[in-house]
Amino acid sequence: ELVLTLRSVSDDRLKAVRQVLEERLVKRGISLKGLDYADIESASGDTVRQVATITVGIGSDKAREINKLIKAKAPKGVSSQTQGESIRVSAKKRDDLQATMSVLKSEDLGIPLQFENMRN
């Protein structure tokens, strides 16, 4: 997890900083699904602050949920295993992997998904 602390003079300016942050993240190709904001709180000297957390990787609870989803809805012959902060999905056919990818994309998991390293 990456933690960002946004500070500003007023709520309006803090919302503007938040909007600029989101625009920059989108421009860099980072999904906003992994961005969580805490409540706006008052800080010292008539300023306000807000903590933003960027989630990196998949937590163990979410990994279990994704593994169950793959076992339930993916084609036969597809297996998945959790490796650290990622999930490794393997199948004999590339078509099965692509079907699994479309199943995961159609579900609203609440986290941004990336698919890497599809080998022949």
C-alpha positions as CSV (number, residue, x, y, z in Angstrom):
1,E,0.0,0.0,0.0
2,L,1.1,3.5,-0.8
3,V,-0.1,6.3,1.5
4,L,-0.5,9.9,0.3
5,T,-1.5,12.8,2.6
6,L,-3.2,15.6,0.9
7,R,-3.1,19.0,2.7
8,S,-4.7,22.3,1.8
9,V,-6.1,25.5,3.2
10,S,-9.8,24.7,2.7
11,D,-12.1,21.9,1.7
12,D,-12.6,23.3,-1.8
13,R,-8.9,23.5,-2.5
14,L,-8.5,20.0,-1.1
15,K,-11.1,18.7,-3.5
16,A,-9.2,20.4,-6.4
17,V,-6.0,18.7,-5.3
18,R,-7.8,15.4,-5.2
19,Q,-9.2,16.0,-8.7
20,V,-5.7,16.8,-10.0
21,L,-4.3,13.7,-8.4
22,E,-7.0,11.5,-10.0
23,E,-6.4,13.1,-13.4
24,R,-2.6,12.4,-13.2
25,L,-3.2,8.8,-12.1
26,V,-5.6,8.3,-15.1
27,K,-3.1,9.9,-17.4
28,R,-0.5,7.4,-16.2
29,G,-2.8,4.4,-16.7
30,I,-3.5,3.7,-13.0
31,S,-7.0,2.6,-12.3
32,L,-8.9,4.7,-9.7
33,K,-10.5,1.5,-8.2
34,G,-7.3,1.0,-6.2
35,L,-7.6,4.5,-4.6
36,D,-9.3,4.9,-1.2
37,Y,-9.8,8.1,0.6
38,A,-10.2,8.6,4.4
39,D,-12.4,11.3,5.8
40,I,-11.4,14.9,5.6
41,E,-10.0,16.0,8.9
42,S,-8.9,19.4,10.3
43,A,-5.2,19.8,10.8
44,S,-3.1,22.5,12.6
45,G,-3.2,26.1,11.5
46,D,-6.6,26.2,9.9
47,T,-5.7,23.6,7.3
48,V,-7.4,20.4,6.3
49,R,-6.0,17.0,5.3
50,Q,-7.1,13.8,3.8
51,V,-5.2,10.5,3.6
52,A,-5.4,8.6,0.3
53,T,-4.3,5.0,0.0
54,I,-3.3,3.3,-3.2
55,T,-3.7,-0.5,-3.0
56,V,-0.9,-2.5,-4.5
57,G,-1.4,-6.3,-5.1
58,I,-4.2,-8.5,-4.0
59,G,-5.0,-9.1,-0.3
60,S,-5.5,-12.7,0.9
61,D,-9.3,-12.4,1.3
62,K,-9.7,-11.0,-2.2
63,A,-7.4,-13.7,-3.6
64,R,-9.6,-16.4,-2.0
65,E,-12.6,-14.8,-3.5
66,I,-11.0,-14.7,-7.0
67,N,-9.8,-18.3,-6.8
68,K,-13.4,-19.4,-5.8
69,L,-14.8,-17.4,-8.8
70,I,-12.3,-19.0,-11.2
71,K,-13.1,-22.5,-9.9
72,A,-16.8,-21.9,-10.2
73,K,-17.1,-20.1,-13.6
74,A,-13.9,-20.7,-15.6
75,P,-13.7,-23.5,-18.1
76,K,-12.5,-27.0,-17.1
77,G,-8.8,-27.4,-17.0
78,V,-8.1,-24.0,-15.6
79,S,-6.2,-23.9,-12.3
80,S,-5.3,-20.9,-10.1
81,Q,-3.0,-20.4,-7.2
82,T,-2.0,-17.4,-5.1
83,Q,1.6,-16.3,-5.3
84,G,2.3,-13.4,-2.9
85,E,0.3,-10.4,-4.1
86,S,-0.8,-12.0,-7.4
87,I,-2.7,-15.0,-8.7
88,R,-1.2,-17.4,-11.2
89,V,-3.8,-18.9,-13.6
90,S,-2.7,-21.8,-15.8
91,A,-4.5,-23.8,-18.5
92,K,-3.5,-25.9,-21.5
93,K,-5.2,-23.8,-24.0
94,R,-4.9,-20.0,-24.6
95,D,-8.7,-19.9,-25.3
96,D,-9.4,-21.1,-21.8
97,L,-7.2,-18.4,-20.3
98,Q,-8.9,-15.8,-22.4
99,A,-12.3,-17.1,-21.3
100,T,-11.2,-16.8,-17.7
101,M,-10.0,-13.3,-18.3
102,S,-13.4,-12.3,-19.7
103,V,-15.1,-13.9,-16.6
104,L,-13.0,-11.9,-14.3
105,K,-13.5,-8.7,-16.2
106,S,-17.3,-9.1,-16.2
107,E,-17.3,-9.5,-12.4
108,D,-17.1,-6.4,-10.2
109,L,-14.3,-7.3,-7.8
110,G,-13.6,-3.8,-6.6
111,I,-10.0,-3.9,-7.5
112,P,-8.1,-3.1,-10.7
113,L,-7.0,-6.2,-12.6
114,Q,-3.9,-6.6,-14.7
115,F,-3.2,-9.6,-16.9
116,E,0.5,-10.4,-17.6
117,N,2.7,-12.9,-19.3
118,M,0.5,-15.0,-21.5
119,R,2.7,-17.6,-23.0
120,N,2.1,-19.9,-25.9
